[in-house]
């Protein structure tokens, strides 16, 4: 449901990023985007484009990842529930975010994983101790089964009041 | 502004005070009646008082205020008071004067709404807001004006209405602007979702520029007369729109900058910090007004932009002061505005009624508002991420309330130039009353009926803050990747700019250094907890309950609530003779526990509060210092707990594994593990005992660390069976504690690691029920980390003593729960010969040796076997399923 013009636009972007001109993007291609270098989560997001073990992504994969950020349209909400869940569903959006935290892919955000992300996102002015207490509190807030880690279910639960549909969507991909 | 100066200038309170011709004084006077001198401020104060008292009266009945918006009530009250004044004074006095309104009543409301504007939400929807404010207002003015003119041309209006197209356009411009005061008054009580609210409210604030310009332009056109208007005047009109709106915004930004900069240097004069906020915002308003720019825009943007920096710079108290003063001022202004609106309506000398004009205006403003909203929304939805649906559009159309701004503007019209002024005044009053009263009354049921998404107010959680930040970064990154410079791209840019330059320039060094939103939320949450803790402080029980208020609290809270339950139920009648014994020991334990609690939370005698008076500083008084101390304690405690959890987490994975194994096993026969259970449970006392002893709960963390590692060790060294106990043990240990010392246990349970002061009391060391401390400690340990002892030797000693206390008859008597706890231990001894019992421990030999020695030496050791039969029967009778403890835990959670 991405319009033709959007695909062409994204494709031209894709090719302009593709400095090797081999139809795929490598990590270096992404890292060349200047703004991404100063984005605290830049590397994590770049990684999200690459499926496991791969270091190239083709246009299809590129679009697949971006599709997570397509806004949910009204007519999609009422669609039959039987089909595969669209990539831009609420839970898929959340899962995308969740995977950024979950480095070891055990479907849990452990304290260390959380701490790493925190370290990237907060300024250097916050001491390690403070960070640690933030991480602890965050986990305690979300943790329901007492394993001192945030599972995806807990992640969803803790964000249930957040308008994820809006906060994880980009107009451009409308 | 021009519009304000062209009207009649009435001093707010009537004729200026001037003492009458002085009669020669008849000698010296004792007192003199000086009403004239205080008349003006006195009247002002009196009216504010009346309005405020009326508010209190309204809110006496919850039923009335839940149905009728306050603004309606105030208008009605104003009508009533106006009637009384009219009847008494024979002429309408105390009207809503445009000057008073624009110079004194409006600024606080606008400042309040600007300062407390949720800026993120505002800027998220800025496109829609601007569209509705500019295009919408233009559309409304022109269509309404033209349609009314058409009505007039069609001859439907009274011939007395002498007005041309320009007059009607002028009227249209003032009647079509949605009023911020009215919107705020009504929407605050309706609680629609934030997006809807911010769009309607933002529109009402930002349309001021359009209203000002249109009003000014048409006013000058009317004065010039249609014949003298040249094309260049239209161009000027358009140009002046940009000048007025952008100029107003610029003034606001300039003053916001100044304000932020000034507050950066108020460190030594904290007491006047709030003043700067009000003063500069007001000066911004006046400055914009002076050069006839949009004053509302100036104050709004001043408020929105300065907030971040001002809040970071000024002290916590100043922040509170600013907040409350602003709210108080805005609220009283609003009250007075509505009341005076009502009072102004009774002045029939300004009225000239024309049914066609009134009805036509009402119909057209509603119609064109709806049409305008639908058209604009249609266009906007093509660009909006989340489209505004039908229901939103209905509420937006219906929520377009008119208010005091329109009234003040119409009063300002020059009657000599605008011939139909009287008609316009009457119409405006009707329109304002209609929108505020009828629409205000019906919008709530309408919103309910349409099932408009309501806003759900909830406290921000750390998770939400954190993850939303992550979302922002993600979106910014994705926009970078797709090369689209959208909203997130610019927001990201702005934030970087702000961080790099603005914040550094405008924020105190200390404030800047500490500035991080995630940390802020964390900090605020902690403060909230601390405050609630302090609020409940003093009461020991509640202190225990709140010891870890922000903690996962599943554990701590549940346990303490359970203990409360136990405490209540535990005092049931005991028929046993031993009861006395029990009672005594319990009381003693309670005393000991109390001692600890007091040691921990009582405050040392303080210096007398010095009755010093200073106008410039508020010296922190005793209460405050105490609060601070409590707060510090609380924070410290929390940090400790965090530390301990941290360590816990390290081992959590392996633990989880073990637990799982244990769970699997749990379904098997429970008898087997029992002997082991003793092992586990007993040593587990040790860390507590130890902690307890050296006390410093500050020390708990390190102790716990070793402990948890120890646990793993012991876990691995011992068989799976033990793991089996792992789970069960936790619950039981708790219970044990509870039962062992029902009441005192509950007191000490949670806070024990924290509140208890480092030094154990002398008496305690001598007290025979030292063991009870171990008990407490067990509880603690199980609650926080499920630890196994570090120091086996000590642990064993402790455990023995704890065993004693458990096994002692008094303990048994305390209640059913009590027995339940004792059961495992005793059962073990029952199932195995007493002599075997020790040998089957898999503890290091020296431990068992020492334990044996201990049991030999202590009378209780011999006592145990004797108890066995009793316990055994009990156990059978109760037939507790092995899963019991877990169920208990569930129940606890439920209880919470």
Interface residues (C-beta under 8 A of the other chain):
Chain A: X10 X13 X16 X17 X30 X33 X35 X36 X38 X39 X40 X41 X42 X45 X66 X69 X71 X74 X96 X97 X100 X101 X110 X111 X117 X118 X121 X122 X123 X125 X126 X129 X130 X132 X133 X134 X136 X137 X138 X139 X140 X141 X142 X143 X144 X146 X147 X148 X149 X155 X158 X159 X161 X162 X163 X164 X165 X166 X167 X168 X169 X170 X171 X172 X173 X174
Chain B: X383 X384 X385 X386 X387 X389 X456 X458 X461 X462 X463 X464 X466 X467 X468 X469 X470 X471 X472 X473 X474 X475 X476 X477 X478 X479 X480 X481 X482 X483 X484 X486 X487 X488 X489 X492 X496 X513 X514 X515 X516 X518 X519 X522 X525 X550 X551 X552 X554 X555 X638 X639 X642 X645 X646 X648 X649 X652 X656
